[in-house]
Amino acid sequence: MSTSRPELLAPPEIFYNDDEARKYTSSSRIIDIQSQLTERALELLALPDDGVPRLLLDIGCGSGLSGETITEHGHQWLGLDISQSMLDVALEREVDGDLVLGDMGQGLGLRPGVLDGAISISAVQWLCNADKSSHEPRLRLKAFFGSLYRCLGRGARAVLQVYPENIAQRELILGFAMRAGFSGGIVVDYPHSTKRRKEYLVLTCGPPSLSSITPNGKGEDGESCSDEDSSGDEENQTVFVSDRHRPRKKQKVNKRGKGRDWVLKKKEQMRRKGNTVPADTKYTARKRKDRF
């Protein structure tokens, strides 16, 4: 297991302390990567090109690097992060977004339908770790995706760039997104490159429609590639572009009684075996009233 992944070293509010927050924000390499990832997330968000500013949520906004790219595109944004140190740096940098200190694993706490879209850069995979004894990853993923679904307007998209540790973690994240009601799937850019490979969870709030079709990822030449282009190995076949939608609800089992004849037959069988069985009466197999 690699220790280079920050989520394996410490909880986010501890890992991104004052020193790490300033180091992170002053790195030209990090700034460039954040800008590129946010540009791609906004492209996948597919907002209408009508010049009207939209209200977006930046989940795990950190020190506001991704938010600056949102501002450059003319949109307004809210930034949510669990690290006070990161938000302090964002305030010092006087970013244009409104900043909120919060844990996405406890739900977003925003009004229903208030957002026109949401993005997240390298944050959601943190929910898969149990950093405290009270943390249950499945419950945290459920709370996050459920609240995200509620605060988005119907038909709006959320684009979450993630670094899943393995296929099981990827499926766990996607599964809870689908259970919350989203349609969509995973887009993988540069699927055959170890360094350039990036995964985006592209979700649409509401049932599947023509506008919610998951776009293709980018190939090595930077152009959009089809499903066939991604079939080089088993892992890429599994995650490249998902056409799965919400899982069907389990059918309710018919719990009606077996009937008087069936009960009498069973009682007779038990008597033949020598068991003590109550005598048959007019009340045998009769449904009892519910007790309150």
N, C-alpha and C positions, 0 to 999 in steps of 0.2 A: 504494500500500500504506500503510495507516494505521500510524503509529508509536504510537498510543494503546494498542495491545495490548502488555502487559508482556512476553509471551513473545518478542516481536520485538526487544526492547531488550537483554536480557541473560538468561543462564541463571538459573533460579529461586533457586539458592543465592547468587547474586551480586546479583540485583535486590532480593530481600528481605533486605537487610542490616539492621544494628541500627536505623538511622534509619527505613527504610521499614517495618520490622516494627512499630515503636512508632507510627508515623504511621497505618498501616493499622488497628491495633487500637484506636486512640483516636478514629477517625472514627465518629460516630453514624450517618452514612449507610451506611457499610460494615457496621456492626453490624446495622442494620435489614435490609439486603439479605441478609446471610448467614443471619440468622434466618428470613427468609421462604423462601429457597431450601432451607434444611435442613428446614423444616416440610413443604414440598412433596415433598422427597426421601423423607422418612419416610412420608408419605402414600402415595407410589407404591411404597414398600417393602412395604406391605401386611402388616405383621407381625400375628400373631394377637392379638386384643384379649382376653387372658386374664389380664392382670396379672403375667405371668411376665417378669422382665427378660431381655433378649436381649443377646448379645455382638456388637457391631457394629464394623466397621473404618471409620475416617474417613480416606480417602486424600487426602493433601494437606491435613492438618488445620490447618496454619498455627499461629496463636496460640490455637487452641481455641475460636473463636467458634461454629463449627458443632457442636463437641462439647458445648458448654453446652446447646444445644437438645436434643441426644440425652439428656443427663442429666436435663433437665426432663421428658422423656417416660418416665423411669424405667429407662433401659437403661444397660448398661455399654459402654465403648468403648475401642478402641485407636486411637491417632492416629499416622499415618505422615507425615513431611514431610522434604524434602531441605534445608530452611533451618534451620541451627542457631539463627540469630537469632530466627526465628519460634517455635521450640520453647522458647528461653530466656524469651521473653515469656509463653508458655503456662505455664511453671513458675512464673514470678513471680505469675501470676494464680491459681495453685493450682487448676488445672482438675482434674476428677475422673478423666479418662482416663489410661491408661498411654501414654507418648509414646515413639516410636521414630524415630531419625534414619536415613533411608534413601532410596534412589532407586528409585521404583516401576518405572522402566525396566529395572532389573536383577532384577526379580522381588520378591515380597513376603516370601518366606522364612518363612512361617507353616506350622504343622502342617496336614495335610490335614483338611478337614471341620470345622475348629475354630470357624468363624464362622457366626452366624445371619443375617448380612446385611452389606452394605457400602454406604457412600455416598461420594460425592466431589463437592465443590463447586468448580467453575472450575479444575480441575487437569489433567485427562487430556489436553487439547489441547496441553499443553507437550511431550508425548512426540513430537509430529509435527515438532519442530525438532531439527536436528543441532547442538547447542551445542558439541560437541567433535569432533575428527577421528575419534574412536573411536565416535561415535554414529551408528547407522543406525536411523532412525525405525521401519522395518518390524520390525526385530529387537527393538527396545524395546517396541513394541506387542505383539508376540508373547509376549515374556517376561512382560509385565504381565498380559495377559488369561489366559495359561496358568496363571500362579501364582494369580491371583484365582479362577479356576474350581476349582483344586485345594483352596484353603483354605475354600471355602464348603461348607456342608452341602447335600446334594442337595435340590432344590426351593427353596433359599434364593435371595433376589434381591439384585442389586446395582443401585443407582440412581446414575448418574453424570451430574451436570449439567455440560454442556460448552458452550464458545463456539467452535465450529469456524469457521475462517477462510473456508471456502468449501465448496461441495458436495463437491468431490473429497476434502477433508480429512475431512468427515463420513462419506463412504462408506468411506474408509480405516479410520477408527476402528471403525465398525460391522462392517466386513468381518473384521477381526482378532478382534473379539468373537465373531462367529459361528464362525470357524474354531477357536476355543478350545473350542467345545462349547456355548456359551450359546444359548438361544432368547430371542426378544423383539424389540425394535426401538426406535424413537425416538418419544418423545412431545413434542409442541411445544405449549406454552402461549402464548396470544395470538399466533397465527401471522401476523396482519395488522398487528401493531403493531411498529414499529421499536424503540422503547424497551423495551417490556414483554416482547417475545418471548424465551422461554427454551426451551432444548432439554434433554431428559433421555434418556439412554440407559438403558432399563429392561430388565435382563437377568435371566433365570432360569437357575439352575445345573441343567442336565439337559435332556432332550428336551422338546418342546412338550407341554403338557397344558392342561386347562381353567384351572388356577391360574396358568399362565404367559402367558395372553392379555394382550397389551399394552393398557393402558388408554388412554382418550382424553385429549387435552389439554384445557385450559381456553380458552374463548372470551373475547371482550371483556367479557362480563357476569360473568365468573368462574365460569360453569357449564361442566360437561363438554360438549364439542361432538363431533359425529359426524364420520366421514370426509368426508361430503358438505360439512360446514361449512368444511372446510379447503381446498376446491378452487378458491380464488380465483386462484392463479397457479401456474406450473409448478414453482417451487421448493418451495412448500408441498405440492403433490401428491407431490413426490418424497420428502419426509422426514416428513410428518405422523405417520402411524402405520404402522409397518412390520410386515407379516405374514411377512417372510422369516425363515427359520430357517437352520440349518447348511447350507452348500452340499454337494451330493452329492459323494462321492469319485469321482475319475476312475476309469473302468473300466480294469482292467489290459489291456494289449494282449497278444494271444496271440502269443508269440514262438517257437512251434514251427517247426521247419525245413520247407522246402518239399518235401522228399522226394527220393528218388534219381532218379526220372524227370525231375523239373523240373531238377535239376542237370545231368543228361546232356544234356538239350535245350539248356540255356544254353551248355554247353561246345561243343556241335556248332555253334551259331550263331556262337560266337567263332572257331572254326576256319575257318568259311566266310569270315569277314572277314579271315583271314590272321593272326590272333593266335596266339601260342605258348601252347598249353594242355597241362597235364599229361595223360598217358595215363589212360584209364579203368581202374580196378582194382576189386577187391572191397571196397576201403576207401572208394571214392568216395561222398560224401554220408553216410558213417557218422558218427554223433555221437561226438565225442571225450570222454573222461573229464575231469572237472573237475580242474584242477591246484591243489594246496594249497601 
